[in-house]
Amino acid sequence: MYNDIDNYLWRSLFMSKNCAKAKPKIMSHITFNKLFFNNDDMCRNFFLNVFHPLGLVCPECGCVHFTLLKCRNNVYTCSQCSHQVYLFAGTIFQDNKLPLYTLLYGIFLFITSTKGISAEELSRQLGINRKSAQLLCQKLRYLMSLDNGCFDLKSKFIEIDGFHIGGKSHNGKRGLGTDKQPFLVALGTDQLNNYPNRIKLLQVKSENKEEVKRLMKHIYYDKDTTICTDGDPAYHYLKDRVHLINGVIDYKESDHLMYWINIQISNIKSNIDGIYHGIAKKYINGYIQEHAWRFNHRYKGFKLMFSMMRIISYSIVMTRKMLKDYYNKTSVSDGL
């Protein structure tokens, strides 16, 4: 069923060589369009590989032979019992109304964007309305959030800090007294204060001991782990568990111990202000998790296509209403 998947794509994926610190090349738009533009069979086979890597199997009779129905979009019929199977059934794109190429190209644009892409820009690139583009973006951010939750941070050196993000405070306060959304961020580095590798971001109610403990559940650490913080008492309980450097930071120094984590916090705020121009508070965590996913996959190169296939393979149904309920639920549970 999948023999017509172009060998160039897979050869490029397996043969790409990732440089340790220099970002490798990703698949170009020209290459992508050579493979998939005006070719519904290639687009369809791509999604078949993602959602049915072992091939379609009839849930009624177990037959593996199917015929594509010409009268219905992306629906296959079993050659033995005539049971019909929809390509996106049981997946996050079950309610998809977009043409196959438009959907796949939208996913490609979103995943491969270095800093992110707004729904307005995506709608312009794809020639679709803003609501459809926004729904696609929200689904992909949801999948990125799920993917981020599949790993725990493991590094010998870790920087941890808290920050607030959102619109202007209505109470006129700054810092810990603000009504902006607080987050905790943990950044792993290969050396003390050098060579950042992976990041973990957690939406919290405030920067306190209990929330720090919740963050530490997602971090591998032992006595040999060095953790740098900014002197906040919320981290004092770690002093007997790790090598804790918890002192007041002089941010005027160019080589202070929180340098790289502050770079990441600054990048997050700049991206949200520069690309998205303000977002509803309940959706902020989705954008934050998107940033974390992009940072953790920045050295993938051509293999980013594998990462793209992996995150969209999560077989869950998530309609527009379900997404809305999800964001409402998470915002309430985190005290927004």
QUIPEUR-V30247 format. One line per field, one symbol per residue. ss: DSSP state (H for helix, E for strand, L for the rest). A space follows every 50 residues. Layout:
ss: ???
//
This chain:
ss: LLLLLLHHHHHHHHHLLLLLLLLLLLLLHHHHHHHHLLLHHHHHHHHHHH HLLLLLLLLLLLLLLEEELLLLLLEEEELLLLLEEELLLLLLLLLLLLLH HHHHHHHHHHHHLLLLLLHHHHHHHHLLLHHHHHHHHHHHHHHHHHHHLL LLEELLEEEEEEEEELLLLLLLLLHHHLLLEEEEEEEEEEELLEEEEEEE EEELLLLLHHHHHHHHLLEELLLLLEEEELLLHHHHHHHHLLEEEELLLL LLLLLLLLHHHHHHHHHHHHHHHHHHLLLLHHHHHHHHHHHHHHHHLLLL HHHHHHHHHHHHLLLLLLLHHHHHHHHHHHHHHLLL
//
